[in-house]
Each structure stands twice: as structure tokens, then as C-alpha cells.
């Protein structure tokens, strides 16, 4: 278990605060293109929600894409590293009046922008009382920041976990504040091996989301140690570094932007089954792209493995599926899933440049905030 003693700033945290609070004032201030890779198309309802966000908020958004899982109505959502609050205000519209969105960030300069526009957005959305809250704190110390255990349905994060020097503690805290059946849906930058000390200690590379990148295999191990279900890879895209000076330091290391789903579900040996998606999720009425292995078409019978069966039956998706035991009399026979892929670099090569995604552009997968205006 992660150490639960009082959390204090490290040199890394101070450097990140300075980088995102003082040095970066707009997307063009970034020194690499890790956070401005081409985006996948946004669904219309997401674009509609983004257009209602105040320009002061989007102007201080540094282009790390869009991470929006499905089935969010009435949910309690936590955004790790919310920055100026763009995604929080977009999610505020998706969860509705009965839902709630909390954003946490350690950079007060960013939170000041977010808090300044709460009243504007609630009026714009037609809400009588705010359903958005902003908290200053650390993603490694969520409970210490006042967030209750077992209180969130969904946690999102976009290109933020890599900025923490203690990834396991981030995952542990996320697991702690999630409800049973809850999901951590997040995108980040991953490397094809464990990075050298020189790269990890380079302030600009760390601030650009590269120096703190995990080897993707370490994520799989850390998630298991914390208690999450095995990470399910959703989408991935190769990150290039069009900066000769930084590339020279990085050498032969390669990077990928990848989105994963981690669930807090009961342990055990669940059995595979057949499922039928009912097509009632907003924005995914015809089909639900759950991950790179499973895409559920409405009213189609699909065979799922035991791991995914446990996720679907114990999460917010349970009401959106009909479940049948394997080998039953269901006709027609279930559709077989794609072969499972755990390597984001392999997936990135397989997918077209604007490949399938749910409602996400993936980590660091947007041009600039102006693309949404």
C-alpha cells in the first residue's frame, strides 16, 4: 500500500507548478508536439458542449486532448489535474443537473481561472445551483485533499499521471475514492522501455509529458498491485518529437499516447458469457466501442471473456446490457471478439491515423483549444 503520511511538495511538483502556472501561457509555448498531435473527430454532442465553455478557460487549456467515457448521466466524476477546468465544464453538461464534477489540481494559477467562471457556466447551462467544484490538491493525496473514499463513479485524467513522480500512489488514491464498480478512464504518454535518469531529470522533458512517461508494461503491473482489473487498452497513437534538441536527449526511446480503462470490481474467477448491448447510451446508440478488442453493435449477441463480464455486470454499464450464460440457446451464436492487444505501440500501428475511438481524442491528441470553437 502507498504511504499515507502527509503529502508535501517534491522538487518535481514545484517544477511542474512553475511550468504550467508561469511558463506556459498558451499552447504555442510548448517545446514539443507531444501535447498537440492531430485529433480524432469529436462527436457532435461533445462539440456542442465544448462550444459553451468560456474562451478564457479554453485559452488556458494546453491541448492534451479529450478523454470522455460513455454513459455519464447522473454520475459523480473526478478530473485529475483539471487545469483551467475546460473538461470539467464540458462534463458538467454531460452528467446533467443530478450529476457532479470535481476537478483537482495543484496549480493555483490554473484553478483561479476555473473558479472565476463557475457562475457564467451554470447560467449558460441553465442550472440553478453549481454541479462543478474545484479543489486544490495533489493527485497523489486525494483523500488528504478532502475527497471521500468510495465516492466517485468515474475518474478521468489526461496527460497528468506522467507528471507525478509516484504513479503507484496516484493509482492507489484513485482506487480508494472510486465506488465499487467505478472506472478510472485515462490517457497518458507511455514509453517503449524504462527511461534513463538523464531523461527523467530533464525539467522540460518532464513538463512536456515525456520525462515522466511510464513503460507501458509497468502500468499493467502497478494497476494489478493496487487492485484494479487488468487495464483495457482503448486506443493509441504514436507521438513524435519534432524538436531536434529534445530528440537528441531521448535517443532511441519511442512514445505513444494511449487510453486505458481500469475498473474497481470484485476479485474472483468470473465466467465468460454472451451479452447484448441495448443501444441506449447517448452518443453510442448504434454501437459502443468499449476497447480495442470489443465493439458492441446494438442488439447483437457478443461473446465476452470472464474479465469483461465482471466489469459489465458490476459497473454503470450493467443496465445497458442483457446477459446470457455461455452455451445457452441464444440465437444467433455470439460474435467473437478481436484478438486482445496489450501493446499500445502495436495498436497504434494497426489503427488508421484517425482510427476508431469512443468519445475521446486520446491523450495529447488535439490541435488547440480553438479547434472546438
N, C-alpha and C positions, 0 to 999 in steps of 0.2 A: 504493500500500500504506500501511497505517496505520503511524504512527511506533512503533517497538518499544523506545524508550528506557524506562527505569524509570518505572513509573507512580506518581503521587503524588496525594494528595487535592486536589480543587479546592474552591472555596467551595460549589459545588453539592453535592458529595459530603458535605461537612461538614453542610450544611443538611439533607440527606436523612437522614443518620445521626441527627441530633438529632430530626427529625420522627418517624421510625419507631422510634427507640430510646428516646426520652424522652417526647415529647409525646403520642404515640398509645399508649394502654394497652388500648384495646378499640375495636371497630368504631364505636361511637356517638361516638367522639371525632373522627371525620372531619367536615370542614366542608362537603362537598358530597356529592351522591349518585352521583358518577362511579364509585365503587367499590362501590355497593350497589344496582345495578339489578336488576330481577327476573331470576331464574334460569330456564334451561330445565330440564326434569326430568332428573335424573341416572339413568343405567341402574342396575338393581338391584345388579349386581356392584360398581359403583363405590360405591354407598351402603353396601354391606356392608363394603367396605374402609375407608371413612371412619369407620364406627362403631367400628372397632378402634383409632382414633387417640386418644391420651391427651387428656383435656379441657384440660389445661394448654397443650398445643400448639395445639388449635383455638381456645382463648380468645385467643391472641396472633396469630391469623390475621385479616387485615384485610379479608376479604370480596372479594378480587379473583378470584372465580370459580374455575373448574376447567378446566384445559387438559390433556386426556388423549387423545393419538392412539391409533390402534388398533395391534394386532399388536406387543405389547411383551414377550412371553415371552422370557426369557433375554437381554434387551437390556441394554446399558450406557447409562444415562440421566444427563444432567446437567440440573439445575434451576437456572436463572439467577435470583438473587435469591430464594433458598429461604425466607428469613424464619425462622419458628419450626419449619419442617420438615413442616407438615401434608401437603403434596403428596408430599414425599419418602417419608413413611411409607405413604401410600396406594399410591404407585408401587412401593414395596418388595414389596408383596403381589402386584402385577400382573406384575412381572418374574420373581418366584419366586426360589428359593434359588440358582439358577445365574446370575441376573442381578445387576445392581449399580446403585445410585442414588447419585449425588454431588450434594450441594447446596452452592452457593456463595453467600455473602452478605457484604457489607462491614460489617454491623452486629453487633457482638459481643453486644449485649444479646439480639438475636434468636437468634443461634447458641447462646448459653448455654442457652436454653430447649430448643432442638432436641437438643443433645448430652446433656442431662440425662436424656432419656427413651429413649436408644438401647436399653439393656438391657431396659427394660419392653416395648418393641415387638418385639424379637427373640423374647422369651419368648412374647408374645401371638401372634406369627405362627408359632411352632414352629420357628424357625431356630436351629441350633446355633452359627452364627457370623454376625456382622452383615453385611448386604449394603447398608448405608447408611453414607455418610461425609459429614461436613460440613467445609467449608473456608472460612476467612475470606479474602476477596479481592475483587477488582473484576471486574465483567463485561467491562470494557474491557481486562483484563490476565489472561486465563485461564491462559496458559502461564506467566506470571510467578508465578502462584499455585501452580504445580506440576502443573497438568493437562497431560497429554501430548497432543501433536498426533496426529491420526488415531486417536483412542481411544474415541470415543463413537458409538453407533448413532443416538441421538435426543437432541436438546436441546429442553427446554421452557422457556417463560418466560411469566409472566402479569402484565401491567401493570407491567413493570420496565424495559424498554428505554427507555420515555419518560422515566424518571428519570435517564438518563445524558445528560451534555452532549455526548457523542461517539458518536452512533448508528453511524456507519460503522465505528468501531473495534470496537464490540460485535459487529457482523455479521462483521467480518473475523476476530476471535478465535473466534467460534462456528464459522465455516467452517474455521478452522485445526484445531480439536480434533475436528471430526467425521470419522468414517471416510468413505471413498469410498462413495457410496450413502446416506450418512446424511441425517437430516432435522432441520431447525430448525422446530419446530411451536410457534407462539406467538401470544398475543393481546395487544393493546395498544389504547391510545386514539389515534385519528387525528383530524386537523382537516381542514376543507374549504379550507384555504389556509395559507400560511406565517404563523405568529403574529408579533405585534409584539414589540418589545423590552420594552415595559412588561409584557406578559403573561409573557414568558419570565423576567423578573427578579422576578416576584412569588413570594415563598417559599411561600405557602400554595397558590397555584395549581400550582406545581411539585410540591409534596408531595402534592397531590390528583390527580396524574397528568394534569393539563390543561396546565400551563405548558410542559411539555416534549414535548407531542404533535407528532408529525411530520405534515406534509401527506402524505396517503397516496400521492400521486404521487412524492414524494421517496423513499419506501420502495422503490418499483419500480426507481428509478434506482440507489439505493445497493446493493440486492441484486445487480443486474447488475454493478456496478463491482467488487464483492467476489468474484464468481464463481459465485454461486448461480444455479440455474434461476429463471426468472421466477416471482415469488410467485403461489401459487394461493390465491385467496380461498375460505375455507370457510364462514364465517357472519359476520353483522354485526348490530348493534342500535344504535339511536340513544341517545346519552347526553344526559340533560337535567341542568341545574344548578339545583337548587331552592334557591338561595341568592342573594338579590337583590343583595347587595354584590358577590359574585364575578361574577354575571352582568353587572353594570354595567361591570365592567372588561373582560369578554370581548366585549362588544358583539355584533356580528353573526356572530362565529365560531361554527360548529357542530362538534359532536364525535360520533364514532362509536366503538363498541367493535368491533374486528374480529379475526378469527382467520385467520392465513395459514400455508401450508406452503411452506417453502423447502428444496430438495434440493441435495445436492452430487453431481452426476452428470457424466459426461464431456461435453465440448463436442462439437459436430458438427451434422449435419443428419439427425436420426433420421426414419425413415419412419413414417407412420401404420399402424395395424394393427387387427385385431379381437382382443378379449380376452374371456375367460370367467372370472368370479370363482367360486372353488370353495366359498365359504361356510364356510370353516374358521376364520375369525378370531373369537376369543372376544368375545361381545357384539355381533357383526355377522354372525351366522350366516345370516340371511335376506337382508340387503342391507348394503352398505358405502357410506356417504355419504362420498365421498372429498373433494369440494369442492362449491362451489355449481353447478358445471357437470356433474359426474359423480356419479351414484349407481349402483352396480353391484348388480344383483339376482343372487342365486346362480344359476348355470347358464344365465345369459342372455348371448347374444353382444352385445357392445357395440363400436362403432367408436370408437377413441381417436385423438387427434391425435399427431403425432410427438413433441411435447414430453412428453406424458404417457406415451407408450410408452417413452421413455427412462427416465423416473422409475420406472415399474413394473418394468422389466427389470433395472435396476441397484440397486434398493433392497431393503429387507427384505420388500417385498410380492411379490417375484418368485415365491416358492414358492406364493403364493395365487392365481395366475392361470395360465391356459393362453393362449398367444399364437399367433395365426394371421396370416399375411400378408394384406394387403388384396386384395380381388378374388378370393379363393380360392373353393373350392366349399362353404364353410361354409354350412349351413342351420340356422336361418333367417337372413335377412340381418341384419346388425348393427343394434342400436338406435342411433339418432342422439342425440348429447348435446344438452343445453340450450345456448343461446347463452351464450358466455362473458361474465362480468361482472367488470370490474376495479374498479368504483367501489363501495366499501363503503356509501356513503350511498344509492346506488341499490338495492343489495341489501337494506339494512335496511328500506327502504320496501316492497319486494316481499315480504319474508318475513312470515309471521304473527308475532305477538308472541312466541309460543313455537314458533318455526319449527324446521325440521329441523336437526339437529346430529349429529355423530358421538357422541363420549362427552365432550362439553365443554359447559360453560355459557358459554364465551366469557370474554373479559377483563372483569373488573369486573362480572361477571354473577351475583352471588349475593346472598342476603339477609344472612345472618350465619352464622357457623360453627354456630350452634345448629340450623340447618335440617337439618343432617346427623346430628343425634343421635337 
